[in-house]
Structures are given as C-alpha cells and as structure tokens.
Amino acid sequence: MDLLWPNPASGLDDDALLALTAMPEGRDWLRMNFIASIDGAATRDGRSGALGDAADRRLFGLLRRPADAILLGAGTARIEGYGAMRLDDASVAWRRERGMPPHPVFVLISRSLRLDPASPIFTEAPVRPIVCTVAEARAGEFADVADVIVCGAGDVDPLRVRAELADRGLRGVHGEGGPHVFGSFLAAGAVDALHLTLAPTLEGGASGRIVAGSPSVPTDMRLASVLRSGDELLLHYVRD
C-alpha cells in the first residue's frame, strides 16, 4: 500500500499505517469507516463487504486495532454476518504491549432490539458487549449477555451514546456502519473523521449511499491522507 498524500511513500508497513491513521490522544474521538464504488454504491448484492479487496480488508483490521470500542448498527451486524468482536493475534499483542485490553468493546445501536441474545455476537464475545437502545425497548432478555444502555426515547441519541461511552473510558470509537447509523451521528455532529475506500468499480443498480435516513447536514471535512493500492484509493478525512 502506497501513500500518495501528504508525504508520498511506498510499501507502507502496518506500523506506518497505524501512525498515519491514529486517533488523537487525550480526547474523545469517533470515526466512521466505509467503502463505496466510484459511482457511489455502498453495497454489492446488499453487502458492503462484497466491494472490498485485500487492501481494504487489511486497513479495516488495522483501524480496529487501537479502538476502545467498535460501533455498529444492529441491522448491519445482521446483514454483514458479524460474529463476536475478536481481534487477530497480532492486534491482541499490539494492544497488550501498550497496556490496552486485548479486545475492544463491541457497541451495538438498536432501537428495536431485533437481536438474538443467543448469537455468537454475545455468547462468544471476549468482552461483554454494550447495546445502546431506547427507553421503550424490551431489554430484559439481554441482561445476561450485554450491558444495555438507554440512550434516548423514541430514537437513539448519538451524543448521548458518545457521552455514555466516554463515561466508561471508551474514548476512541471506531464506527463500521451502517448508513442509517452514520446518518444519525452525522446529523448530530457526532462524527470526527471518515475513512472511505473507493473501490475501482462501477456498480449501477439501486444501491444506497454510505449515509441514509438523515436530513441534509453539510459538514466540511479536511483531507488528512490518501493511500493507494492498485486502482483503489483509501481516503482519510477529518472534520474541519
């Protein structure tokens, strides 16, 4: 993987990529990670993972490595086939060397709680997950497998999610979707950065964008870095 901007370099190793994409120290930070085709499609056959290649998957794994928490919408967890949030051995070793817990906390956003408490997401989790939901949800069946946090009435409040996670020492949050979660967090002004992979493909069809279900919220972003792997671009933007 090569760095095109700001300081061109070739064949970046994992340490260089981690330094380039590091979250700021000493402050709360929430970033989103998405992939899209060059004509704006966020999925292929309904799944975002189908657009990615080896380079995208490599950076995807590295971005998880320093995170205190991984944030995800429950619908995306179902569609993309997520299991327990368990990092690879190299990432576990990296975190232990820095005095971090071996694995980040998996944080699921779900207004309806259409989740299976017997899912491996919960039953095989190396760290007890967190479910952020609303006051009206029936959360009792999750009491044995997750920490359930009420973060609003009627809808999950992104700013409250961030505050609740920060209160638990989870200050570096890495979000992996989906589009409705991104939309709600963007509308609330709760997104600090975006990592966007541009897959070198034209998809056509009716696939949605990486943001959905939110009002128009123009948000100026500053380009932090541009990586390239073959014909694929991996962009890093920070809120201006």
Protein Blocks (a to p, Z undefined) as FASTA:
>chain_A
ZZfbfbdcehiafklmmmmmpccehiacddddddddfkopabeehiaklmpcfklmmmmm
mmmmmpmbdcddfklmmmnopacddddfklmmmmmmnopafbdcdddddfklpacfkbmk
lmmpcbdcdddddfklcfklmmmmoccddebehiacfklmmmmmmmnopabccdebdfkl
mmmmmmnopafbdcdddddbdeehjbdcfbehiacdddddddfbdcdehjbccdddddZZ
